[in-house]
C-alpha cells in the first residue's frame, strides 16, 4: 500500500501537531480547511514527552502538557489531518521526481514535503513505567530523590546518549548518599524506538531497582534522528540544521521543534511549527481560502515575497 500526501509530518508532539494545524487552517485560524493533504506519523504516543509534562511559561501562565496535546490533536483531527499511529519511519528516500518515500513498519507513504518533528528523546514513553524507568529532567537530583522515596530505588542505572553527561550525573547522584549503587551506561546513538529494553539486556535491567534516563545527555546528542542517515542533510550531534523557514539542504525536507536545536520547550515548538507551516503552505498554495491576497500577516504579501530578506537566508553556521 502506498498513500500519497502533500505534506507528511513525522512526530506528533506540539511542533508536529501545530505545523499540521497551520497547514490546514492558516493563521489567523480560519473556519474552512485548506485543500492540502496532510498526515502525521507517530511511532509512540500522540504528544511525545509533552503529554507527561506540566508547562510553566510564566509564574502565572502554566498548564498541563496533556491538556495542550489533547487540544492540538483535536484541532488537527477537526482539520482533517490524517494520523498514522504506532507507525515507525525506518527510512526516507528522495525520488528523482522530488517526492519522498517514507518506508515504515506498516506501509510506504509518499509526500511532496516532509517535516521532521521527532524531538530529542528516543524513548519518551519511559514515563509509562515510572516504578522502573524515569527521566532526570532539569533538576535530576531532586527527581532522583522523589523516585527513591516513591518507589524505593536504592540501586540505579543512569543511561543516555552522551557518556560525559551520564557520568557527571551519576557522580552527582552518588554524592547525595541516598543510593547504595549508582552505575551508568551510554546508549547507542543509532538506537531506534523499536529496540527492546532500550538496548540493555534483561539481566542488566533486573540488576537495578530503576533506570534513570539523563535528559540532559539527549540535549547534547539527539537520539531521535537515526532514520535520516541516508539523506546527506547537515547535522551536528544529531540535531538537524535548517534555514529560518525550517528547510534543510535537501529541498522539500524540513525540521521543526527541538530536533533542530537543544533548546526544547513548547514556545520554541509552536513558533517553529508556525513558521514552517506557513512557508510550506505558501509553496503549495500562495493564498488561503480566508485570505485570497496571501498568507498575511505573518509572511509578506505574495507580490512582495521576493523582496523579503528572509527569502534569501541560507543554512546557519553553528
N, C-alpha and C positions, 0 to 999 in steps of 0.2 A: 504494500500500500504506500502511495506517495501523495501527500497532501500539499497543496501549493498556497502560499500566503504572500502578501506584500511585505509584511514585517513579522519576524519571529523573535521574541524576547526570551532569553534563557535566564531564568531566575525570577521567582515570584515574591521577592522582598519588596520593601517600599519603593526602591528605584525602578524595578521592573514593572510593578503594578502601576505606578504613576505614569511611566512612559506610555504604557498601553492606553491609559485613560486620556492622556493628552492627544495621542494619535487619533482616538475615536471621537473625542469631544472638543478638541481645540482648547483655546483659552482666550478670553474668559469662557468658562464651560457653557456649551450650548446644548439645547434640547435634542435636536436631530443628531444622529450618529453619522460620522463621516463614512463614505463608501470605501474605506480602507480595510482590507482583510488582515486582521492582527491575531496572533496566537502567543500565548505564554507557556513555556515549557518549564516544569518544576520537578526536580529529582526527589526531593524530600517532601516537606510540608509547606503549604502556602504560607508565606510570611517569613520563612527562614528564622534567623535568630531573633528578629524583631518581635515575633509573636510571644516571646517569653519575657520581653523587657518592660521596664517602666521608664518612660521617656520624660526627662525633665529639660525643657528648653530654657525656661527661666524659673525663678523660685516659685512664681505663681502660675506658671503655664506648664502643666505636666499632665501626662495621660498614659493609659495602658497601651503597650505595644500591640496587644491582641485586639483592642478596640480599633486602633489605627488600621491594622491589617484587614479586619473584617469590613471596615468602611471602604477601603480601597478596593478590596476584592469584589464587594457587592456592586460598586460603581462600574468596575470593569465588566462584570457579568451583564449589567444593565446596558452597557455599551456594546454588547455582542462580541466581546473578546472571547476567543476560544481558549480553553485550558487543556494542556496535556499534563495530567497529574501522574506522579511517580514515574516519570519518563526521564531517563538519563541520556544526555547527549554524550556520545562516546567519541565522535569525530565530526569536524566540519570541513567540507571540501568546497572549493570555489570552482565552478564550472566555467568553461570557455565563454559561455553566453553572459557571464557576470553574476548569475544566480548562485545561491549557496545550497548545498545538500547537507542537511543535518542528519547524521546517522545516529539513531537512538536504540535503546534496548527493545523498542517495540516496533518502530517503523521508520521510514525515511520521510523527512519533511523538507520541502523546497521553499526558499524565501528569496525575495529580491534584496531585502535588507535584513541584517541580523544584529541584535543588540545583546551584548553580554552584560548580565546583571547578577552575577553569581556571588557577590560579596567576597568574604575572605576566608571563612571557616569551612573546612572540608566537611565536618560533621556537626552541623548546627543542632541536630536532634539529640545530642548527648544529654540535653536537659530533660529529655523524656524519662530518663532513669537517674534522677538526682542522688539516689542512695548509693549508686555505684560509680557514676560519672558526673562530673560537674565542670564548670568553666570558671577559671580565675580571671575576672574582668579587671576593671580599673583599680580596685583595691583587693588584690588577690589574697593578702594576708587576712583581712577581715572575713573574706568569703571562706577561706580555709578554716578559720575559727568556727564559722557557722556550720560548715559540714561536719566538722569534728564534734560539735555539740549536738547537732540534729541527728547525725547518722552514726556517730561513734567511730569515725575514722581515726585509726592510730598508725596504720602502715599505708602510705600513699605513694603513687607513682605519678610524677609530673611529666606530661607529654606535650609535644608541639612541633612546629615546623622549623624552629631556629634553635640550634643547640646552645648557643651562648645565652639566649633568653631563658630557656628552661633550666639551665644550670644555675643561673643567677637567682631565679625564683625558688628553686629547691633549697639553695643556701639560706635564703631569707625565711623560708618556712622552717628549716631546721633551727634557726635562731629563735623561733617562737617557743621552742621546747614544749610543745603540746603533742608532738607526734613521736612515736617510737622509732619509725623508719621513714625516710624520705629519699626516694630514688628518682632518677629522671631518664627518659629515653626519647631521642629525636625520631619523629615520624617522617617517612619519605615524602618529599615534595611532589612525587608522582602518584601519590595515593589517591584513589578515587572514592566517591561516596559508596560505591558498591563493595569496597574491600570489607571483608568480615572482621569484626573485632578490632577495627581501627588499625589493622596490620599487625596486631600483637597476638601472640599465641594465647590460647585459653589458659594454659598453665601460668603464663605471666600475669594475666588478668586475675586469676584466682589467688595469686600470691599476695594480693593487696586488698585492703578494705575498700579503697576507692581510687579512681583515676582522675586527676585534675588536669584539664586542658588549659594551657597557658595562652590566653587570648592575645597577649602582647606579642608572642612569637609569630602569630599569623599577621600581625601588623608589620612585621619585618620580612616575612616570607609568605606571600599569599598562597593559600592551599587549594584554591578553587579553579585554577586555570589550566589544569593538567591536560584538557582535551584540545588545547589550541596549538600544540607544538608543531603541527604541520603547516601552519598558515603564514609563518615568517612575519608576524607582527612584532612591533617593538615592545619589549617587556623589560622590566627591571624587578628582580626578586619576585616575579610572578604577577606584578602589577602592570596593567596594560597602559601604554602611552597613547594618548589621543590628542586631537586638537580641541579648540574651545567648544566645538559642537559635538564632541564625543566620538568623532570618527578616527579610526586607526589608519595606518598607512595602507591597509587593504581597503580599497574603495568599497563602500557598502557595508563594511563591518564596523560596528560601533560598540562602545562600552560605557556604562553609567554606574554611578554609586561608588562604593568603597573598593570595587575591583580595579578602579583607576588610580587610587591613592590610599595611603594608610590612614587617612583621616576618615573615620567611619562616623555614622550617625544619620538620623532622619533628615535634618535640614540639608545636608550635602546630597543625600539620595534624591530628595524631592527636587532640588534645584537642577541637578544634572539630568534627571528624568524629564523635567520640563523643557530644558534647552534642546536635548536630543530629540524628544518627541516632536517639538515644533519644527525642528530642522528637517527631520525625515518626512514629516507631514508636508513641508514645503516642497521637498524633492518629488513626492508622489502627486501632490495636487496643490497648486500655488494659492488657491483660495479655499475658504471653508464655506459651508452652507450658510452659516450665520453671518459671515463677513466676506462677501464676494470680492472685496477690494484687496484682500490679502490676509496674512496671519499677524495682523497688527493687534495689540500694541507692542508685543514682546519681540518681534522681529521687524526689520524695516519693510516698508511697503514694497511691493513687487517691482514697481518701476524704478525704485532706488536701491534695489538689492545689491547690485554690483558695486555701488558706491560705499557700502558698509566695509569698514576696515576689518571687521570680524570675518568677512568672507575670504580674506586673504591669509588668515592665520595658518601657520604650519605646526607640525608636531613640536611640542615643547621639549626643550632640553632639560634634563633633570639636573 
